[in-house]
């Protein structure tokens, strides 16, 4: 697939990294900063073009005439929308994805579409995706990662097993005995950073990172098997009144006690004007005296989402030291995230990792409708639709145990109409099923895609 990425910022560079790693892709990156492009070209197998991302001549030089996919990820919504329009009007680029940050655009879907507005086939908002991601973590305290499948009916949850969990120290085969009537499936396990293939004889040890699939309403029940349940979140402090901070405060203020801390006086004033119930404070979230004064020690969650990751790390560490139960920090650089996600910062939020899944779903071959990047991009969860019949498909009409899955790949659940079926070895996949898979190694993505491509006779 020939892919053009507009913008070499944090999200654009992450997209280039993930997409260029797959052999079938030819990636071109466009940006006005030649130094950044040179650094990118030194690290990745990509082609680069310097210039204005919305310029017809620049898009032509980037190969827009025969590109399969245009991904506009610059920091300007307007540039992204115009670039998609130019790509469609002049070059008829089939698929166009734009990054849209401003809620004022996103709230008017009629602005997008080749016939009704700007020729944007799909828009993504990293800020909105991060907001939803943090909301899910708050909804399930104790989880490391929570992602949705089948329109939210099924969730994949990552949890660190801790002494006190009912299943810790016991084999996975005991799980159905502990929670009869609850359908769940352990999709993957990691022990000391290495993947462990889960089966009935696998004993859960303290410190294991366990990914399980369950219906939304059963998640807390399953989590109680792996660690003592934490109390539900009631009080949250947010550092940063940017796009993410304000959206998160708006999403939570009706249900939780929310305080928002912003250093810039004008930005704090604007946030106070749009928020109804949240308390907005003008101050430095890295000021220990302010955090003590605002009783951060008694808060359930502290989330640092300013534009400066160093400030996020520092303020989160201070909040943790003061006594806040759980702290999260938005960290762009993967090396920083891995370094800090420990006893100092409970959860490092990576906007790039959260966003990349929305883009990968449009790149995957086969009918892939959802992709989630996990464990900082090392693993992947996919929702794919099975098509064809037993003659034209490698999965339809076959039990799970007969599907030739690559090493480290498991089928966790199947969504059939309104029914959610946790996959067992004898579960037969039918045409139209939404199959949820977990890949511990992204290098096997291409093999999984081929499984869900139908033969020529079906087409």
Beta strands, then each sheet from edge to edge (+ up, - down):
strand 1: 2-6
strand 2: 26-31
strand 3: 47-50
strand 4: 69-72
strand 5: 95-99
strand 6: 122-124
strand 7: 143-149
strand 8: 154-160
strand 9: 184-191
strand 10: 194-196
strand 11: 209-215
strand 12: 235-239
strand 13: 257-262
strand 14: 279-282
strand 15: 301-304
strand 16: 326-330
strand 17: 347-349
strand 18: 368-374
strand 19: 379-385
strand 20: 409-416
strand 21: 419-422
strand 22: 434-439
sheet 1: 3+ 2+ 1+ 4+ 5+ 6+
sheet 2: 7+ 8- 11+ 9- 10+
sheet 3: 14+ 13+ 12+ 15+ 16+ 17+
sheet 4: 18+ 19- 22+ 20- 21+
end
